[in-house]
């Protein structure tokens, strides 16, 4: 499908690897010029070079911490008028509710709620003035069903979801949509690291732990990041202008509810 966004400009956060990288690549394949960011300069530059080589689109790499005001300033200076914004950041650490301090909660809210809100606020009104915009917030399946041991993430991402609900309905009249993608388990470095840690705690073979976890999903496997990127690119397409304010699960059917 021709997505109708060739020549548009996108900011993609946390794009050096994982789901952010998959989204950046899918947008580039649709002809979108990219400004990508991540904290690790080496991995980010490698991703930028690969995307340029594969697609031929311009890719600007900004090594920064987007959860800081300075990081967001650098990113927006590099791409002050994006047509597309993909908000993404690594989740806060797991743990037990009784062990989390208020500072832990503040850091989680800063990274996974206030940072995307700040970027939306900085870009959405320009999109509305220009008559086109697509914003996708990468959150978590925990928005639909809280995940044990991830209380920090559960709270911050649910807060972002609520914060976007009204502006999504206001912006759509100007052809600007705001949606969220809620990933389940995908075959990323983060998931592999989590599974290795679990295997170490339980004194088990990491491959066995991964196979068990994959088999427990209704799809019988982990998601391919390319599948996630393709859905993100569609939500950013010209054809997706009637989809807004939605929280779309992509989890292999793991969420057991009907709504």
Protein Blocks (a to p, Z undefined) as FASTA:
>chain_A
ZZhlghiacddehklgcjllmmmmmmmmnopacddddfblmlmmmmmmmmmmmnopacdd
ddddfkbmklmmmmmmmmmbcfbdcdddddddeddfklpcfklmmmmmmmmmmmmmmmmm
mmmmmmmmnopacddddfbfklmoccehilmmmmmmmmmmmmmmmmmmmmmmnopacddd
dddddddfklmmmmmmmmmmnopafklmmmmmmmmpmnlpacdfklmmmmmmmmmpmklm
mgghiacddehhmambfZZ
